[in-house]
Amino acid sequence: MHQQRATPNDRTTRQFVLPEGALALGAGLGTLRVPRAADVPALVAGTNDPEVRRWLPVPRPYTEAMALRWCTEEAERRRREGEGLHLAVTDEDDGLIGTVCLKHTNWRTAQTEVGYWLVPGARGRGLATRACRVLSQWALSATPIERVVLVAATGNTASQRVATQSGFTYEGTARSGGILFTGRTDLRVYSLLRADVPESAPGETTDNQ
Ligand SMILES: CC(C)(COP(=O)(O)OP(=O)(O)OC[C@H]1O[C@@H](n2cnc3c(N)ncnc32)[C@H](O)[C@@H]1OP(=O)(O)O)[C@@H](O)C(=O)NCCC(=O)NCCS
């Protein structure tokens, strides 16, 4: 049995509400927290990274003004309007080292989609897997969401590994399902269901993995 869902993310919820504004990534690691103005320089640098631009259709160039608007208005607007939840992935000193989000949320069908990127220096240590798993498991155990989708371009091996390492199941390929700057791409589609999530809710302790 899953733990009882905590308010305010009850059945009538149509927006995500984070407990105390953050989820713990695990012992000795940072958190997933709401973005803030101090994140702007790291957000600009990270979003302009060639690998991020290769696999995500982010604006080119991604400017300081765009980042400031994202941190101070846009992320919260999307949360408030129920579209999703856009968070900073932080290191142990609370600095932004990437982002992870829930987006394209459909509250009627109780589905959402997870997305992520990390700055180059933070890659290769399992952090994207942790961030993806913590946020997805939280959505499935503490909110009305029943299904989290993850899509990765067929060429994006790293992201596909994050999906399977996070416990997602491969479902198939959405032909020409995504747009990159190089053109349309097939997408590999993965999902995580509530039934896939272990009982203990993520983000409640500092060592939950
Ligand atoms: C995708 C991304 C977030 C992965 O971050 P990460 O922190 O390096 O991922 P993890 O350390 O959790 O690694 C997860 C798995 O991917 C593998 N992996 C990481 N980078 C890889 C690469 N370039 N090629 C192949 N496999 C890779 C890891 O070895 C690990 O697999 P393992 O557990 O079997 O060893 C990061 O590469 C990134 O920010 N890429 C650009 C943006 C992006 O593609 N976002 C996703 C869009 S769908």
The ligand as a MOL file (V3000), in Angstrom:
LIG
                    3D

  0  0  0     0  0            999 V3000
M  V30 BEGIN CTAB
M  V30 COUNTS 48 50 0 0 0
M  V30 BEGIN ATOM
M  V30 1 C 21.1530 13.3990 -20.0040 0
M  V30 2 C 21.9250 13.9530 -18.8120 0
M  V30 3 C 20.9610 14.7580 -17.9480 0
M  V30 4 C 22.4990 12.7690 -18.0300 0
M  V30 5 O 23.0870 13.2830 -16.8450 0
M  V30 6 P 24.0740 12.4130 -15.9260 0
M  V30 7 O 24.0440 13.0050 -14.5580 0
M  V30 8 O 25.3740 12.2620 -16.5990 0
M  V30 9 O 23.3610 11.0240 -15.8900 0
M  V30 10 P 23.7120 9.9050 -14.8370 0
M  V30 11 O 25.0680 10.1560 -14.2520 0
M  V30 12 O 22.5570 9.7890 -13.9120 0
M  V30 13 O 23.8540 8.6430 -15.7850 0
M  V30 14 C 22.7950 7.8170 -16.0760 0
M  V30 15 C 23.2930 6.7640 -17.0090 0
M  V30 16 O 23.6090 7.3590 -18.2860 0
M  V30 17 C 24.9220 6.9810 -18.6710 0
M  V30 18 N 25.4780 8.0900 -19.4240 0
M  V30 19 C 25.7340 9.3330 -18.9780 0
M  V30 20 N 26.2400 10.0760 -19.9950 0
M  V30 21 C 26.2970 9.2650 -21.0660 0
M  V30 22 C 26.7080 9.4430 -22.4140 0
M  V30 23 N 27.1570 10.6320 -22.8550 0
M  V30 24 N 26.6020 8.3880 -23.2570 0
M  V30 25 C 26.1410 7.2150 -22.8340 0
M  V30 26 N 25.7180 6.9700 -21.5810 0
M  V30 27 C 25.7930 7.9820 -20.7030 0
M  V30 28 C 25.6340 6.7440 -17.3710 0
M  V30 29 O 26.7750 5.8980 -17.5500 0
M  V30 30 C 24.5560 6.0680 -16.5530 0
M  V30 31 O 24.4010 4.7340 -16.9270 0
M  V30 32 P 24.9600 3.5690 -15.9920 0
M  V30 33 O 24.2770 3.7680 -14.6700 0
M  V30 34 O 24.5780 2.3370 -16.7040 0
M  V30 35 O 26.4270 3.8090 -15.9050 0
M  V30 36 C 23.0800 14.8730 -19.2580 0
M  V30 37 O 23.9160 14.1670 -20.1290 0
M  V30 38 C 22.6120 16.1360 -19.9440 0
M  V30 39 O 22.3540 17.1440 -19.2760 0
M  V30 40 N 22.4860 16.1060 -21.2890 0
M  V30 41 C 22.0390 17.2470 -22.0710 0
M  V30 42 C 20.5440 17.5340 -21.8820 0
M  V30 43 C 19.6730 16.3130 -22.1620 0
M  V30 44 O 19.9500 15.5080 -23.0280 0
M  V30 45 N 18.5520 16.2440 -21.4230 0
M  V30 46 C 17.5820 15.1770 -21.6050 0
M  V30 47 C 16.6860 15.4740 -22.7450 0
M  V30 48 S 15.5140 14.1370 -22.9970 0
M  V30 END ATOM
M  V30 BEGIN BOND
M  V30 1 1 1 2
M  V30 2 1 2 3
M  V30 3 1 2 4
M  V30 4 1 2 36
M  V30 5 1 4 5
M  V30 6 1 5 6
M  V30 7 2 6 7
M  V30 8 1 6 8
M  V30 9 1 6 9
M  V30 10 1 9 10
M  V30 11 2 10 11
M  V30 12 1 10 12
M  V30 13 1 10 13
M  V30 14 1 13 14
M  V30 15 1 14 15
M  V30 16 1 15 16
M  V30 17 1 15 30
M  V30 18 1 16 17
M  V30 19 1 17 18
M  V30 20 1 17 28
M  V30 21 1 18 19
M  V30 22 1 18 27
M  V30 23 2 19 20
M  V30 24 1 20 21
M  V30 25 1 21 22
M  V30 26 2 21 27
M  V30 27 1 22 23
M  V30 28 2 22 24
M  V30 29 1 24 25
M  V30 30 2 25 26
M  V30 31 1 26 27
M  V30 32 1 28 29
M  V30 33 1 28 30
M  V30 34 1 30 31
M  V30 35 1 31 32
M  V30 36 2 32 33
M  V30 37 1 32 34
M  V30 38 1 32 35
M  V30 39 1 36 37
M  V30 40 1 36 38
M  V30 41 2 38 39
M  V30 42 1 38 40
M  V30 43 1 40 41
M  V30 44 1 41 42
M  V30 45 1 42 43
M  V30 46 2 43 44
M  V30 47 1 43 45
M  V30 48 1 45 46
M  V30 49 1 46 47
M  V30 50 1 47 48
M  V30 END BOND
M  V30 END CTAB
M  END
